[in-house]
């Protein structure tokens, strides 16, 4: 066997960190993926020319959950800082809340054919370098969108699946439960979980205990390659407070509170610190400021 390169080993260390808590079985699902997926996904982003579409927003009780948008905004800001052209793609009510502050595209809710037409038009009229979905509901084998409670939420969901299916460029997906876009890559491994799985695929899938953390992992590698401590600039508390003012809820507790998937933000901040340590930007004995 060939020895792992330092970048391959770093990617594996990051991949293991993302599922270390194993909150919803992603540590088992990870085994179905070819190691090095965080590195490969980050390389896609780093090499992408043109616009980078970032879709997020999981509908919960008439609004959207905090997991997904926090990571999407962090990634958007990072890519913009690096001179890239990120675009947030989401349905209402999230789109109406973000459009004033970000470059956004609106998806029609519960209109798969409309989404397909929209995707094909955008790919024809724009130079798209990458398509990324973070915590986006993915179609299941019955053509429905279901949440973690196995409830059919199709009537509330905007469809991003066609953007993945017809993308003329590399696609990335981040998920934490099995019902998100991209989980079609590991469909067989999802049978062991209590979830109605998504069948929508992507080029590179990142699994994490919380989807936001997958975005931080991508930023960590971009930071190392560009020799900028990009993660130190991520203010999770500010982003989640911004979303909270616009009506976000925790996807697990369904309350308007500054948490993600039932976890205090300190959990995500700890992951950021560990990622900064792995990439050499934060000494392991450094106290959190």
N, C-alpha and C positions, 0 to 999 in steps of 0.2 A: 504493500500500500504506500502511496505517496504521502509524505508529511504535509500537514495542513499549513498553508501560508498564514502569516499573522493576521491578515484581513479575514480569511476564512474562519480562523479561531475566534476572532473578535465577534464576527457575525453570530457564530454558534453561542458564544457567551451571552450576547444580547438576546438571542432567541430564547435561551433558557431562562434568563431573567424575566422576560415578558410573561412566562407561564408558571413562574415559581410558586405562586400562591394557589394555582390550579382551582380557581373559583367555580368554573363551569366546565371542567373537563378538557380544557385546551391542551394540557400537558400530554394527554393521551392522543389527541388529534394531531399534535405536532409531529408525532412519529410517522405520520403518513406523508409528511412533506420532505422534500430534499433539502438537507441542511445548507445554509448559506442564503436563505431566501431574503433576509433583511438586507444583506449586502447587494443582492441582485436587484431588489426593488429600489434601493437607494441609488444604485448605479443608473437605473432607468430615469429617475428624477434628475440626477445630476447631468445626464447626457441629453435630456429632452430639450428640443428646440420648439418654438411656438408656444401656444397656450397649454397650460396644464389644468385639466378639469378635475375639480375635487368635489365629489358629491357626498353629502351627509344629511342627517336629520331623520331620526326614527320617531314616528308618531306615537304619542302616549297621551291618553285622555284629552284629546282635542288640542294638544300642543306638541312639543318636541322634548326629547330627553337631553340631558347634559352630555352624556357620553357620545362622542362623535363630533359635534360642533366645536368642543374645546380643542380637540386635536386638529381638526380641520383648520380652525382659525390660526392656531400656532404654526401649522405647516404653511398656510397661506402667507403669513407674515414673514416666515423664514425664506420661502422661495422668492418673495418680492425683494427682500433684502439682498438676495444673491443675484438679482437681476433677471429672474424668471418672470413669467406671465401667468400667475395662478388665477383661476376663476372658480368661484363657489357655485355649485349647481344643486338646487334644492327646490322642494315644493313648499307651498304655504302650509302653516303660517310662518315657517322659518325664513323663507325668501323675503317676505314683506318686512321682516325685522332686520335683515342683514343688508338689504339692497342699498341703503343710504350710506353704508360704511365700507362696503366691499364691492368689487367687480363680481356681479352675480348673473346667473341665468336661471329663469324660473321654469320648473317642470310642472306639467299639468297633473293634477291628482287623479288617480284611478283611470288612466287613459293610456293603455299599453301601446295601442296603434299610433296614437298621437305622439308618444314618446319616441317610437321607432322613426316616424317621419321627421321629428325634430332632430333626432340624433344624426340621421343621414344628411339632413340639410346643413347642420353645423359642421359635420365632417367635410362636406363638399365646399362650404363657403369659408371655412377657417383653417388655419394651420395648427392642428392639434398634435402636440408632442407626447402626451401621456394622459390616460384616463385613470382616475383613482377614486375608489369608493371606501369610505370609512363609516362603519356602523350604519349601513344602508340596508333596509329590508330587501331580501332577495326572493324571487319567485320560487315556490316549491313545485313539486311534481304535479300538483293539482291546479297549477296556474294561480295560486293564491299567495298573499302575503300573510304570514302568521307571526305573532309575537311569542315571547318566551313562555307565555301561559297557554299557548296553542289556540289563541283567539284569532279569528279571521279579521284582519284589519285592512283588507284590500281597499275598502271604500275611502280610507284616509291616506293611502299611500301614493306618492308620486313615483313613477316608474323610471328608474335609471338603468335597468337591466339591458335595454337595447343599446345603450351607449357602450356597454361592455361587450355585448355580443357582436356589434358591427364596427368596433373601433379599428381604424386603420393604423393604429399605433399601439405600443405596449400598454397593458392595463395592470393595475395593482388594486388589491382589496385588503381591507383590515377588518377583522371580526373577532368576537369573543364568545359566541354562543352556538353558532351553527345555522342560524336562520338568516344570516346576512349574505349580501352579494359576495361572491368569491368562494363560498363554501362548497360549491359544486366540485371544486378541485379535490376535496377530501370526503366525498359523499359516503364512501364505504365506512370510513372511520367514525362517521356521525351516528351510525346505527346504535352505538353503545350509549348515546346520550338521550335524555328525555326532551327531545326537541323535534319539531317538524322542520327538516333541513331545507335549505335553499339549494337549488340545482344550478344556479348561475355561476359560471366559471370566470377565471381571470388568468392572466399570465403569471403573476406572482401573488401568492396569498401570504399574509402575515397574521398569525393568531396571537392573541394576547389575553390576559385576564381582564383587562379593560381596554377597549379599542383605542381610547385616547393615547394609551401608552405606546401603541404601535406607531403612532405619528411621532412621538418623542424619539423612538428608536431610529426612524429615518433621519430625523434632524441630527441625532448624535453622529451618524456617519457623515452626513453632509458637513457637519462642524469640523470633524477631523480632516476631511479632504480639503476644506477651505481654510483650515487653521484659524477658525473663529469659534469662540465659546458660545455658540448660538443658543444652547439650552439654558445658559445663565440668563438669557434675556426673556425667557418664557415666563410670563406671570399668570399662572393658572388661576389664582384667586381673582385677578382682575378680569380675566376672560369669563370665568363662570359667574362673576357678579354682573357683568355686562349681559350675559345670556339670561340670568335670573330676572333682571329688570324687564326683559322681553317675554317672560313667562315660561321659561324652561322648567322642567321637573326632573328629578332623579328617576331613572327608568325602573328602578326596583321599588323604591318607597312611594313613587308617584307624588312626591311633595316638592314644592318650590323651595329648594334648599341648596346650599353650595356643596353638594356631594356628587359623586359619580358611581353609579351602580351600587348604591348603598354604602360606599366607602367615603371616609373623610378625605379631603383633598391632600392631607399629609401623606397618604399612601402613594398618590401619584407624584408628589414632590420628592418622596424617597426614591422612587424609580428614576426620576430625572437626575438626582444626585448620584445614584449608582451608575447611570449611563455616562455621566460626566467623569466619573472615576474610571470606568472601563476605557474611555477614549482619551484619558490623560489630562483632562482639564480641571480635575478636582482631586486633590490629595485625599487619600482614604481617611486621614485623621482630621480633615477640615471640618470645622463646626459649621452647621447651617446658619447662615446669617439671618 
